[in-house]
Structures are given as structure tokens and as C-alpha cells.
Amino acid sequence: MPSLICSVQNCVYNHAMYCGKGDIMVGGEEAVKCQDTCCESFCERRMDSAQSSMGTANQDIQVDCKATQCVYNENMECMAGKVTIAGAGAAVVKETECVTFEQKREQ
């Protein structure tokens, strides 16, 4: 399981840069750069909602991935040792991204 660091402080699952969801899905079926990816598991933390959602924050979580052109994607699962999700101030899924994404080289 990858080690996950997440700067999306506005996500209901974010607890001090770790994720309390337990697993995430990285989107980006057509991605060729990290800006083409997103964290599909993002859920905006609203002022009227609880401080955080269920779950205990963990650094090591399951990362499933739709970005098939990423070198770390093996059968829709991320095999990177460390994954970084960015999107400080995100209000919607498309404002997040997987910074770890690295496009496969053509051989």
C-alpha cells in the first residue's frame, strides 16, 4: 500500500495531511500529465458539516487508479511507494490532482 500525503485540507476525509477514508480513487482515464488527474474520492468539507468524516486517518491506504498511462498503475491499482494528492482550497473534484502521476514512456 502506498504512503499517502494529501494537501486537500478542504476534504472531509483530510486529517492533518492524512486520509481518513481508508481508500481513494484517482481519476484520469485520459491523463498524460498530473493536472489531468483528480482524487475522485474528494468530498468538500462544508462549514455546516461535521469537522471530519468517519474513519481514522492513516498514512498507508489503498489507492485505486484509473490513470492507465501512469507508470505506477498496475491493474487499476497504484504501486508507487508514496502518493501525493494536491489541491489546497479545492471545492470540487477537478481542483484536485495526483502529483505522483508519471506518464509511461513509449517503447
Number of C-alpha atoms within 10 A of each C-alpha: 16 16 16 21 19 25 19 29 19 20 26 22 27 26 22 13 18 22 25 21 20 17 14 18 19 24 23 24 14 12 19 17 18 20 16 17 27 27 25 18 16 25 18 19 19 13 7 6 10 10 13 16 18 11 12 15 18 18 18 18 19 17 22 18 26 22 30 21 19 22 16 21 21 16 11 15 18 26 18 17 12 14 23 17 22 22 23 14 14 20 17 16 18 16 17 27 26 24 17 20 27 17 17 13 8 4 3
